[in-house]
Structure formats: C-alpha cells, structure tokens
C-alpha cells in the first residue's frame, strides 16, 4: 500500500469529529461529494471500514476510533516538524495554543497590545484540548492553560480568573434562569462536555443554531451578541487562566509577549482593587462605618 497523505488524514479527522459529511465538508472548505469519495477511497486503500453510515447518522467503527487517535498524532507530528524547521531556519512566529472558548476576554487585548511592540512577530492561534502536549512536542510556543492542568516543567504567568457559564440559545427554557446546575445542563440534548476545537465565533454560531450547548469561562460573555445567553453554573469552580511556556530562557519574541501579558494582568488587578474600594465607599452605611 502506498503511504497515506496528510490530506487524507485531515479529511478523515474532520468527518470523524463532526460525524456529519456536510459539516465536515464545510469545515474543510470543499464540496461534500468529493469528501465522501475520498473517505471511501481511504477505507478501500487500508482495507478497513472506519465509519458506520446509515441514512440518518454517521458513527465511528472500533477501527475508526483507533484510526482517529493515530491520525491526530500523525497530523500533530507533521505540524511539530514544520514548526521546528521554521524555528531553525529563522522563520520567526509564535504559536499560541488555547482551549476553545477560554481566555476570550483577555486574549484579543493581549494580542493587540503585543503587535504594537518592537519585537513582535506574527502570532498563530492554535485551538487545542491538550495545550500541554502542544507545548512539549513543539507545536506551540506558549499556551493559555488552567491552573488545574498538568503544569510540570512549565513556566507560568497568571492572566485572569474566569467563572463558568453555560452558553444557550436565547429561546432555550434555561436561558432566562439566574443560574443553573451542571446536572441540569448535562440533561440537555445538545450539551457537549468539551468545546469544539474552533474559534469562539463558530462556537457562538453553533449555540445560536441550537446545535451546541457548552460551558465556557465568563470572559466570553462580551462577545456573544443577541442570539446567545450565558447563564452562571455556580456548582462548578472558577478557573485561573495562566500563560504557560516550556523554555527556561524564552526567545526575545516570546519574552515580549510575556511582558505584555504581565502588564495587562497587573492592570486588571489594579482595576479590580479600585472597583472594590469604590464599591465599599459607595455602599450604604460606609460613612457610618468610617465614623
């Protein structure tokens, strides 16, 4: 058998993750018929049925589950090889790994402020559910991570604390509630434990269409628009978001990004403290307490 191409693996991963040929084709920017033919040709080449198809649904076969995991590893290895070759050749850029839906409040401002620095280079945002692996295999130079994740051998700067909210279509029966429990959220048909590996804008679009319900940090609230509601989930803990990187001595480009992040984080802390002081001064009874 001739060696498989990366393109074939990418096609299969898209279909396996979407479990829908139409959505996978849209994600890949191609028509559905060629994608269907490519997957059928892939199955014939390796002699294994990877997908179970009916007129109503697509699902992974046991072999397909294994092939999906291995295909992801292979594509990650290709990305890592490309990134390391670029580093050696002096093709400077920074790859920033981020979990979908995380850091939506602070990331745009951070990247905008960084671009104005003299040492700035292009930043590629890579959506990933395993940022630590992306850092350790060279796919990413820096990552936005939660304090609860495995940070062994990584250096960190704290960015912000986010409280969990569930994203719902505005017409959903839970959307007008002041709060919901995680158990209630999990009973919803469109709920997914993990955000799709895509941008916040696409996640919001899927929620608005009723195809997705998911929990994210409340930093995303300012970017939801009028078709999606965010409801607090108080029985989930708040998350401290960190900027993490593996190098003991960062490159000048990465150091510039870290300095920018520290400046923004310090500014947010001062703003919170100022707000708390003003709230205390303006609260009823504050004058009596002062006396």
Phi and psi in degrees as GROMACS dihedral restraints (atoms count N, CA, C in turn):
[ dihedral_restraints ]
;  ai    aj    ak    al  type     phi  dphi    fc
    3     4     5     6     1   -64.0    20    10
    4     5     6     7     1   149.6    20    10
    6     7     8     9     1   -63.3    20    10
    7     8     9    10     1   137.7    20    10
    9    10    11    12     1   -68.2    20    10
   10    11    12    13     1   152.4    20    10
   12    13    14    15     1   -95.3    20    10
   13    14    15    16     1   152.8    20    10
   15    16    17    18     1   -58.7    20    10
   16    17    18    19     1   -34.7    20    10
   18    19    20    21     1   -60.2    20    10
   19    20    21    22     1   -41.2    20    10
   21    22    23    24     1   -64.3    20    10
   22    23    24    25     1   -40.1    20    10
   24    25    26    27     1   -65.3    20    10
   25    26    27    28     1   -41.7    20    10
   27    28    29    30     1   -63.1    20    10
   28    29    30    31     1   -40.2    20    10
   30    31    32    33     1   -60.5    20    10
   31    32    33    34     1   -48.2    20    10
   33    34    35    36     1   -63.5    20    10
   34    35    36    37     1   -42.8    20    10
   36    37    38    39     1   -60.6    20    10
   37    38    39    40     1   -41.6    20    10
   39    40    41    42     1   -61.9    20    10
   40    41    42    43     1   -46.1    20    10
   42    43    44    45     1   -66.4    20    10
   43    44    45    46     1   -41.5    20    10
   45    46    47    48     1   -65.7    20    10
   46    47    48    49     1   -33.6    20    10
   48    49    50    51     1   -80.7    20    10
   49    50    51    52     1   -35.6    20    10
   51    52    53    54     1   -83.8    20    10
   52    53    54    55     1   -30.2    20    10
   54    55    56    57     1    52.7    20    10
   55    56    57    58     1    38.3    20    10
   57    58    59    60     1  -162.8    20    10
   58    59    60    61     1   119.2    20    10
   60    61    62    63     1   -66.3    20    10
   61    62    63    64     1   -36.7    20    10
   63    64    65    66     1   -64.4    20    10
   64    65    66    67     1   -47.0    20    10
   66    67    68    69     1   -66.7    20    10
   67    68    69    70     1   -38.4    20    10
   69    70    71    72     1   -63.9    20    10
   70    71    72    73     1   -41.8    20    10
   72    73    74    75     1   -63.1    20    10
   73    74    75    76     1   -41.6    20    10
   75    76    77    78     1   -62.5    20    10
   76    77    78    79     1   -42.7    20    10
   78    79    80    81     1   -61.8    20    10
   79    80    81    82     1   -36.6    20    10
   81    82    83    84     1   -85.4    20    10
   82    83    84    85     1    -9.5    20    10
   84    85    86    87     1    72.6    20    10
   85    86    87    88     1    37.9    20    10
   87    88    89    90     1  -139.7    20    10
   88    89    90    91     1   171.2    20    10
   90    91    92    93     1   -79.1    20    10
   91    92    93    94     1   157.3    20    10
   93    94    95    96     1   -70.6    20    10
   94    95    96    97     1   -43.4    20    10
   96    97    98    99     1   -57.1    20    10
   97    98    99   100     1   -46.2    20    10
   99   100   101   102     1   -62.1    20    10
  100   101   102   103     1   -33.5    20    10
  102   103   104   105     1   -66.9    20    10
  103   104   105   106     1   -43.7    20    10
  105   106   107   108     1   -60.4    20    10
  106   107   108   109     1   -42.0    20    10
  108   109   110   111     1   -66.0    20    10
  109   110   111   112     1   -38.8    20    10
  111   112   113   114     1   -64.2    20    10
  112   113   114   115     1   -40.2    20    10
  114   115   116   117     1   -68.6    20    10
  115   116   117   118     1   -41.0    20    10
  117   118   119   120     1   -62.9    20    10
  118   119   120   121     1   -41.1    20    10
  120   121   122   123     1   -64.8    20    10
  121   122   123   124     1   -39.1    20    10
  123   124   125   126     1   -61.4    20    10
  124   125   126   127     1   -44.3    20    10
  126   127   128   129     1   -63.5    20    10
  127   128   129   130     1   -38.9    20    10
  129   130   131   132     1   -66.9    20    10
  130   131   132   133     1   -39.0    20    10
  132   133   134   135     1   -64.5    20    10
  133   134   135   136     1   -41.1    20    10
  135   136   137   138     1   -94.8    20    10
  136   137   138   139     1    -5.9    20    10
  138   139   140   141     1    70.1    20    10
  139   140   141   142     1    28.7    20    10
  141   142   143   144     1  -138.3    20    10
  142   143   144   145     1   137.2    20    10
  144   145   146   147     1   -81.0    20    10
  145   146   147   148     1   118.7    20    10
  147   148   149   150     1   -96.1    20    10
  148   149   150   151     1   -28.6    20    10
  150   151   152   153     1  -126.5    20    10
  151   152   153   154     1   139.5    20    10
  153   154   155   156     1   -97.6    20    10
  154   155   156   157     1   121.5    20    10
  156   157   158   159     1  -116.4    20    10
  157   158   159   160     1   134.9    20    10
  159   160   161   162     1  -128.2    20    10
  160   161   162   163     1   179.2    20    10
  162   163   164   165     1   -69.1    20    10
  163   164   165   166     1   -15.5    20    10
  165   166   167   168     1  -113.8    20    10
  166   167   168   169     1   -21.0    20    10
  168   169   170   171     1  -154.4    20    10
  169   170   171   172     1   160.7    20    10
  171   172   173   174     1  -122.5    20    10
  172   173   174   175     1   133.8    20    10
  174   175   176   177     1  -139.3    20    10
  175   176   177   178     1   161.4    20    10
  177   178   179   180     1   -84.4    20    10
  178   179   180   181     1   137.4    20    10
  180   181   182   183     1   -77.5    20    10
  181   182   183   184     1   166.5    20    10
  183   184   185   186     1   -54.4    20    10
  184   185   186   187     1   -41.4    20    10
  186   187   188   189     1   -65.1    20    10
  187   188   189   190     1   -35.3    20    10
  189   190   191   192     1   -65.0    20    10
  190   191   192   193     1   -36.1    20    10
  192   193   194   195     1   -60.9    20    10
  193   194   195   196     1   -46.1    20    10
  195   196   197   198     1   -65.7    20    10
  196   197   198   199     1   -44.1    20    10
  198   199   200   201     1   -64.8    20    10
  199   200   201   202     1   -34.0    20    10
  201   202   203   204     1   -63.4    20    10
  202   203   204   205     1   -48.3    20    10
  204   205   206   207     1   -60.2    20    10
  205   206   207   208     1   -43.9    20    10
  207   208   209   210     1   -71.4    20    10
  208   209   210   211     1   -34.3    20    10
  210   211   212   213     1   -65.5    20    10
  211   212   213   214     1   -41.0    20    10
  213   214   215   216     1   -60.4    20    10
  214   215   216   217     1   -43.5    20    10
  216   217   218   219     1   -61.7    20    10
  217   218   219   220     1   -42.2    20    10
  219   220   221   222     1   -64.7    20    10
  220   221   222   223     1   -43.6    20    10
  222   223   224   225     1   -66.6    20    10
  223   224   225   226     1   -37.8    20    10
  225   226   227   228     1   -63.1    20    10
  226   227   228   229     1   -39.3    20    10
  228   229   230   231     1   -65.2    20    10
  229   230   231   232     1   -38.2    20    10
  231   232   233   234     1   -64.3    20    10
  232   233   234   235     1   -44.0    20    10
  234   235   236   237     1   -61.7    20    10
  235   236   237   238     1   -42.2    20    10
  237   238   239   240     1   -63.7    20    10
  238   239   240   241     1   -41.1    20    10
  240   241   242   243     1   -62.7    20    10
  241   242   243   244     1   -42.7    20    10
  243   244   245   246     1   -63.2    20    10
  244   245   246   247     1   -45.3    20    10
  246   247   248   249     1   -63.8    20    10
  247   248   249   250     1   -42.5    20    10
  249   250   251   252     1   -68.2    20    10
  250   251   252   253     1   -37.3    20    10
  252   253   254   255     1   -63.7    20    10
  253   254   255   256     1   -39.8    20    10
  255   256   257   258     1   -64.1    20    10
  256   257   258   259     1   -39.3    20    10
  258   259   260   261     1   -62.7    20    10
  259   260   261   262     1   -43.8    20    10
  261   262   263   264     1   -66.4    20    10
  262   263   264   265     1   -36.9    20    10
  264   265   266   267     1   -79.8    20    10
  265   266   267   268     1    -5.3    20    10
  267   268   269   270     1    84.6    20    10
  268   269   270   271     1    13.9    20    10
  270   271   272   273     1   -81.2    20    10
  271   272   273   274     1    94.8    20    10
  273   274   275   276     1   -83.6    20    10
  274   275   276   277     1   133.7    20    10
  276   277   278   279     1  -165.7    20    10
  277   278   279   280     1   167.7    20    10
  279   280   281   282     1  -122.4    20    10
  280   281   282   283     1   132.6    20    10
  282   283   284   285     1  -103.9    20    10
  283   284   285   286     1   123.2    20    10
  285   286   287   288     1  -111.9    20    10
  286   287   288   289     1   113.6    20    10
  288   289   290   291     1   -88.6    20    10
  289   290   291   292     1   135.9    20    10
  291   292   293   294     1  -146.4    20    10
  292   293   294   295     1   140.8    20    10
  294   295   296   297     1   -71.3    20    10
  295   296   297   298     1   135.6    20    10
  297   298   299   300     1   -53.8    20    10
  298   299   300   301     1   131.0    20    10
  300   301   302   303     1    87.2    20    10
  301   302   303   304     1    -7.1    20    10
  303   304   305   306     1   -95.0    20    10
  304   305   306   307     1   146.1    20    10
  306   307   308   309     1    66.6    20    10
  307   308   309   310     1    20.4    20    10
  309   310   311   312     1   -65.6    20    10
  310   311   312   313     1   -24.1    20    10
  312   313   314   315     1   -79.9    20    10
  313   314   315   316     1   -39.2    20    10
  315   316   317   318     1   -98.0    20    10
  316   317   318   319     1   -27.4    20    10
  318   319   320   321     1   -61.8    20    10
  319   320   321   322     1   -47.9    20    10
  321   322   323   324     1   -56.9    20    10
  322   323   324   325     1   -43.8    20    10
  324   325   326   327     1   -66.2    20    10
  325   326   327   328     1   -39.1    20    10
  327   328   329   330     1   -61.9    20    10
  328   329   330   331     1   -49.0    20    10
  330   331   332   333     1   -67.5    20    10
  331   332   333   334     1   -35.9    20    10
  333   334   335   336     1   -65.7    20    10
  334   335   336   337     1   -43.4    20    10
  336   337   338   339     1   -66.3    20    10
  337   338   339   340     1   -37.6    20    10
  339   340   341   342     1   -65.1    20    10
  340   341   342   343     1   -40.9    20    10
  342   343   344   345     1   -60.5    20    10
  343   344   345   346     1   -22.9    20    10
  345   346   347   348     1   -85.9    20    10
  346   347   348   349     1    -2.8    20    10
  348   349   350   351     1   -83.4    20    10
  349   350   351   352     1   148.8    20    10
  351   352   353   354     1   -59.7    20    10
  352   353   354   355     1   -36.0    20    10
  354   355   356   357     1   -89.1    20    10
  355   356   357   358     1    10.4    20    10
  357   358   359   360     1   -67.3    20    10
  358   359   360   361     1   144.2    20    10
  360   361   362   363     1  -128.7    20    10
  361   362   363   364     1   165.9    20    10
  363   364   365   366     1   -57.6    20    10
  364   365   366   367     1   140.5    20    10
  366   367   368   369     1  -113.4    20    10
  367   368   369   370     1   123.4    20    10
  369   370   371   372     1  -101.0    20    10
  370   371   372   373     1   121.0    20    10
  372   373   374   375     1   -87.3    20    10
  373   374   375   376     1   122.5    20    10
  375   376   377   378     1  -112.0    20    10
  376   377   378   379     1   117.5    20    10
  378   379   380   381     1   -82.1    20    10
  379   380   381   382     1   127.3    20    10
  381   382   383   384     1  -150.7    20    10
  382   383   384   385     1   147.6    20    10
  384   385   386   387     1   -96.7    20    10
  385   386   387   388     1     3.0    20    10
  387   388   389   390     1  -140.3    20    10
  388   389   390   391     1    72.8    20    10
  390   391   392   393     1   -65.5    20    10
  391   392   393   394     1   -34.7    20    10
  393   394   395   396     1   -61.1    20    10
  394   395   396   397     1   -43.5    20    10
  396   397   398   399     1   -64.7    20    10
  397   398   399   400     1   -39.1    20    10
  399   400   401   402     1   -61.1    20    10
  400   401   402   403     1   -37.1    20    10
  402   403   404   405     1   -69.5    20    10
  403   404   405   406     1   -42.3    20    10
  405   406   407   408     1   -76.5    20    10
  406   407   408   409     1   -25.5    20    10
  408   409   410   411     1   -98.2    20    10
  409   410   411   412     1     3.7    20    10
  411   412   413   414     1    88.9    20    10
  412   413   414   415     1    -0.3    20    10
  414   415   416   417     1   -65.8    20    10
  415   416   417   418     1   -31.7    20    10
  417   418   419   420     1  -128.9    20    10
  418   419   420   421     1   149.4    20    10
  420   421   422   423     1   -90.8    20    10
  421   422   423   424     1   -29.9    20    10
  423   424   425   426     1  -151.9    20    10
  424   425   426   427     1   155.2    20    10
  426   427   428   429     1  -146.5    20    10
  427   428   429   430     1   149.7    20    10
  429   430   431   432     1   -90.3    20    10
  430   431   432   433     1   119.5    20    10
  432   433   434   435     1  -132.1    20    10
  433   434   435   436     1   161.0    20    10
  435   436   437   438     1   -87.2    20    10
  436   437   438   439     1   149.7    20    10
  438   439   440   441     1   -64.8    20    10
  439   440   441   442     1   -20.7    20    10
  441   442   443   444     1   -82.8    20    10
  442   443   444   445     1    -7.7    20    10
  444   445   446   447     1   -81.9    20    10
  445   446   447   448     1   170.0    20    10
  447   448   449   450     1   -72.7    20    10
  448   449   450   451     1   107.6    20    10
  450   451   452   453     1  -107.4    20    10
  451   452   453   454     1    16.5    20    10
  453   454   455   456     1   -55.4    20    10
  454   455   456   457     1   129.7    20    10
  456   457   458   459     1    68.8    20    10
  457   458   459   460     1    12.5    20    10
  459   460   461   462     1  -110.7    20    10
  460   461   462   463     1   148.4    20    10
  462   463   464   465     1   -99.8    20    10
  463   464   465   466     1   147.4    20    10
  465   466   467   468     1  -140.3    20    10
  466   467   468   469     1   154.8    20    10
  468   469   470   471     1  -130.1    20    10
  469   470   471   472     1   131.8    20    10
  471   472   473   474     1   -76.8    20    10
  472   473   474   475     1   134.7    20    10
  474   475   476   477     1  -101.2    20    10
  475   476   477   478     1   -57.5    20    10
  477   478   479   480     1  -165.8    20    10
  478   479   480   481     1   160.5    20    10
  480   481   482   483     1  -107.7    20    10
  481   482   483   484     1   132.4    20    10
  483   484   485   486     1  -121.5    20    10
  484   485   486   487     1   139.0    20    10
  486   487   488   489     1   -95.4    20    10
  487   488   489   490     1   145.3    20    10
  489   490   491   492     1   -75.7    20    10
  490   491   492   493     1   136.9    20    10
  492   493   494   495     1  -133.6    20    10
  493   494   495   496     1   150.5    20    10
  495   496   497   498     1  -100.7    20    10
  496   497   498   499     1   135.2    20    10
  498   499   500   501     1   -91.8    20    10
  499   500   501   502     1   126.5    20    10
  501   502   503   504     1  -134.0    20    10
  502   503   504   505     1   149.2    20    10
  504   505   506   507     1   -60.7    20    10
  505   506   507   508     1   144.4    20    10
  507   508   509   510     1   -60.5    20    10
  508   509   510   511     1   -24.8    20    10
  510   511   512   513     1   -86.5    20    10
  511   512   513   514     1    -1.4    20    10
  513   514   515   516     1   -67.8    20    10
  514   515   516   517     1   147.5    20    10
  516   517   518   519     1   -67.6    20    10
  517   518   519   520     1   -17.6    20    10
  519   520   521   522     1   -92.6    20    10
  520   521   522   523     1    -8.7    20    10
  522   523   524   525     1   -67.1    20    10
  523   524   525   526     1   -23.9    20    10
  525   526   527   528     1   -95.7    20    10
  526   527   528   529     1     2.5    20    10
  528   529   530   531     1   -75.5    20    10
  529   530   531   532     1   146.6    20    10
  531   532   533   534     1   -71.5    20    10
  532   533   534   535     1   -23.2    20    10
  534   535   536   537     1  -163.1    20    10
  535   536   537   538     1   159.2    20    10
  537   538   539   540     1  -139.3    20    10
  538   539   540   541     1   160.6    20    10
  540   541   542   543     1   -93.7    20    10
  541   542   543   544     1   159.4    20    10
  543   544   545   546     1   -63.2    20    10
  544   545   546   547     1   -35.5    20    10
  546   547   548   549     1   -61.4    20    10
  547   548   549   550     1   -40.9    20    10
  549   550   551   552     1   -64.5    20    10
  550   551   552   553     1   -40.7    20    10
  552   553   554   555     1   -64.6    20    10
  553   554   555   556     1   -42.2    20    10
  555   556   557   558     1   -67.1    20    10
  556   557   558   559     1   -19.7    20    10
  558   559   560   561     1   -79.6    20    10
  559   560   561   562     1    -9.1    20    10
  561   562   563   564     1   -78.3    20    10
  562   563   564   565     1   137.3    20    10
  564   565   566   567     1   -59.7    20    10
  565   566   567   568     1   -38.2    20    10
  567   568   569   570     1   -89.1    20    10
  568   569   570   571     1     5.3    20    10
  570   571   572   573     1   -70.2    20    10
  571   572   573   574     1   138.1    20    10
  573   574   575   576     1  -127.9    20    10
  574   575   576   577     1   134.7    20    10
  576   577   578   579     1   -64.3    20    10
  577   578   579   580     1   -37.0    20    10
  579   580   581   582     1  -116.3    20    10
  580   581   582   583     1   139.7    20    10
  582   583   584   585     1   -65.0    20    10
  583   584   585   586     1   146.4    20    10
  585   586   587   588     1   -59.9    20    10
  586   587   588   589     1   147.9    20    10
  588   589   590   591     1   -77.5    20    10
  589   590   591   592     1    74.6    20    10
  591   592   593   594     1  -154.6    20    10
  592   593   594   595     1  -177.7    20    10
  594   595   596   597     1   -73.5    20    10
  595   596   597   598     1   161.4    20    10
  597   598   599   600     1   -62.2    20    10
  598   599   600   601     1   -37.1    20    10
  600   601   602   603     1   -59.1    20    10
  601   602   603   604     1   -41.2    20    10
  603   604   605   606     1   -71.6    20    10
  604   605   606   607     1   -36.8    20    10
  606   607   608   609     1   -60.7    20    10
  607   608   609   610     1   -45.2    20    10
  609   610   611   612     1   -61.6    20    10
  610   611   612   613     1   -41.4    20    10
  612   613   614   615     1   -62.5    20    10
  613   614   615   616     1   -41.6    20    10
  615   616   617   618     1   -64.8    20    10
  616   617   618   619     1   -39.6    20    10
  618   619   620   621     1   -64.9    20    10
  619   620   621   622     1   -45.9    20    10
  621   622   623   624     1   -59.2    20    10
  622   623   624   625     1   -33.1    20    10
  624   625   626   627     1   -81.3    20    10
  625   626   627   628     1    -3.7    20    10
  627   628   629   630     1    80.7    20    10
  628   629   630   631     1    12.7    20    10
  630   631   632   633     1   -95.9    20    10
  631   632   633   634     1    -4.6    20    10
  633   634   635   636     1  -152.6    20    10
  634   635   636   637     1   137.7    20    10
  636   637   638   639     1  -130.5    20    10
  637   638   639   640     1   128.0    20    10
  639   640   641   642     1  -152.3    20    10
  640   641   642   643     1   153.3    20    10
  642   643   644   645     1   -96.7    20    10
  643   644   645   646     1   131.0    20    10
  645   646   647   648     1  -135.1    20    10
  646   647   648   649     1   177.5    20    10
  648   649   650   651     1   -76.7    20    10
  649   650   651   652     1   151.8    20    10
  651   652   653   654     1   -70.3    20    10
  652   653   654   655     1    -3.8    20    10
  654   655   656   657     1   -64.9    20    10
  655   656   657   658     1   -16.5    20    10
  657   658   659   660     1   -80.8    20    10
  658   659   660   661     1   -11.7    20    10
  660   661   662   663     1   -58.4    20    10
  661   662   663   664     1   -38.9    20    10
  663   664   665   666     1   -68.9    20    10
  664   665   666   667     1    -8.4    20    10
  666   667   668   669     1  -116.2    20    10
  667   668   669   670     1    20.1    20    10
  669   670   671   672     1   -88.6    20    10
  670   671   672   673     1   -26.3    20    10
  672   673   674   675     1    77.1    20    10
  673   674   675   676     1  -162.3    20    10
  675   676   677   678     1   -98.1    20    10
  676   677   678   679     1    -2.7    20    10
  678   679   680   681     1  -102.4    20    10
  679   680   681   682     1    -6.8    20    10
  681   682   683   684     1  -128.9    20    10
  682   683   684   685     1   135.8    20    10
  684   685   686   687     1  -108.4    20    10
  685   686   687   688     1   147.8    20    10
  687   688   689   690     1  -116.2    20    10
  688   689   690   691     1   121.1    20    10
  690   691   692   693     1  -117.2    20    10
  691   692   693   694     1   129.3    20    10
  693   694   695   696     1   -59.9    20    10
  694   695   696   697     1   145.1    20    10
  696   697   698   699     1  -118.7    20    10
  697   698   699   700     1    84.3    20    10
  699   700   701   702     1   -69.2    20    10
  700   701   702   703     1   -17.2    20    10
  702   703   704   705     1   -84.4    20    10
  703   704   705   706     1     5.8    20    10
  705   706   707   708     1  -104.4    20    10
  706   707   708   709     1   141.7    20    10
  708   709   710   711     1   -74.8    20    10
  709   710   711   712     1   156.1    20    10
  711   712   713   714     1   -65.7    20    10
  712   713   714   715     1   156.8    20    10
  714   715   716   717     1  -119.5    20    10
  715   716   717   718     1   129.2    20    10
  717   718   719   720     1   -89.2    20    10
  718   719   720   721     1   121.3    20    10
  720   721   722   723     1   -92.9    20    10
  721   722   723   724     1   136.1    20    10
  723   724   725   726     1  -123.8    20    10
  724   725   726   727     1   154.4    20    10
  726   727   728   729     1  -100.3    20    10
  727   728   729   730     1   121.7    20    10
  729   730   731   732     1  -120.5    20    10
  730   731   732   733     1   147.4    20    10
  732   733   734   735     1  -151.2    20    10
  733   734   735   736     1   155.3    20    10
  735   736   737   738     1   -93.3    20    10
  736   737   738   739     1   -25.5    20    10
  738   739   740   741     1   -74.8    20    10
  739   740   741   742     1   137.1    20    10
  741   742   743   744     1   -65.4    20    10
  742   743   744   745     1   -41.8    20    10
  744   745   746   747     1  -117.7    20    10
  745   746   747   748     1   101.4    20    10
  747   748   749   750     1   -64.4    20    10
  748   749   750   751     1   153.9    20    10
  750   751   752   753     1   -65.5    20    10
  751   752   753   754     1   159.7    20    10
  753   754   755   756     1   -55.8    20    10
  754   755   756   757     1   -36.8    20    10
  756   757   758   759     1   -65.9    20    10
  757   758   759   760     1   -44.4    20    10
  759   760   761   762     1   -68.2    20    10
  760   761   762   763     1   -40.1    20    10
  762   763   764   765     1   -60.3    20    10
  763   764   765   766     1   -37.9    20    10
  765   766   767   768     1   -62.6    20    10
  766   767   768   769     1   -40.3    20    10
  768   769   770   771     1   -65.8    20    10
  769   770   771   772     1   -41.5    20    10
  771   772   773   774     1   -64.1    20    10
  772   773   774   775     1   -41.5    20    10
  774   775   776   777     1   -62.6    20    10
  775   776   777   778     1   -39.6    20    10
  777   778   779   780     1   -63.1    20    10
  778   779   780   781     1   -43.9    20    10
  780   781   782   783     1   -62.1    20    10
  781   782   783   784     1   -42.1    20    10
  783   784   785   786     1   -64.5    20    10
  784   785   786   787     1   -40.6    20    10
  786   787   788   789     1   -61.3    20    10
  787   788   789   790     1   -45.2    20    10
  789   790   791   792     1   -67.4    20    10
  790   791   792   793     1   -42.4    20    10
  792   793   794   795     1   -62.8    20    10
  793   794   795   796     1   -42.9    20    10
  795   796   797   798     1   -63.0    20    10
  796   797   798   799     1   -38.9    20    10
  798   799   800   801     1   -64.3    20    10
  799   800   801   802     1   -40.4    20    10
  801   802   803   804     1   -64.5    20    10
  802   803   804   805     1   -39.3    20    10
  804   805   806   807     1   -62.3    20    10
  805   806   807   808     1   -43.5    20    10
  807   808   809   810     1   -63.8    20    10
  808   809   810   811     1   -39.1    20    10
  810   811   812   813     1   -64.4    20    10
  811   812   813   814     1   -41.6    20    10
  813   814   815   816     1   -64.0    20    10
  814   815   816   817     1   -43.6    20    10
  816   817   818   819     1   -63.4    20    10
  817   818   819   820     1   -42.7    20    10
  819   820   821   822     1   -61.5    20    10
  820   821   822   823     1   -42.9    20    10
  822   823   824   825     1   -61.8    20    10
  823   824   825   826     1   -41.2    20    10
  825   826   827   828     1   -65.8    20    10
  826   827   828   829     1   -39.6    20    10
  828   829   830   831     1   -64.8    20    10
  829   830   831   832     1   -44.8    20    10
  831   832   833   834     1   -63.0    20    10
  832   833   834   835     1   -41.1    20    10
  834   835   836   837     1   -62.0    20    10
  835   836   837   838     1   -38.7    20    10
  837   838   839   840     1   -68.8    20    10
  838   839   840   841     1   -42.5    20    10
  840   841   842   843     1   -65.9    20    10
  841   842   843   844     1   -39.0    20    10
  843   844   845   846     1   -83.9    20    10
  844   845   846   847     1    -8.7    20    10
  846   847   848   849     1   -72.8    20    10
  847   848   849   850     1   149.5    20    10
  849   850   851   852     1   -57.8    20    10
  850   851   852   853     1   135.1    20    10
  852   853   854   855     1    89.6    20    10
  853   854   855   856     1    -6.1    20    10
  855   856   857   858     1   -64.8    20    10
  856   857   858   859     1   -35.7    20    10
  858   859   860   861     1   -67.0    20    10
  859   860   861   862     1   -40.0    20    10
  861   862   863   864     1   -64.6    20    10
  862   863   864   865     1   -39.5    20    10
  864   865   866   867     1   -65.2    20    10
  865   866   867   868     1   -39.2    20    10
  867   868   869   870     1   -62.4    20    10
  868   869   870   871     1   -37.7    20    10
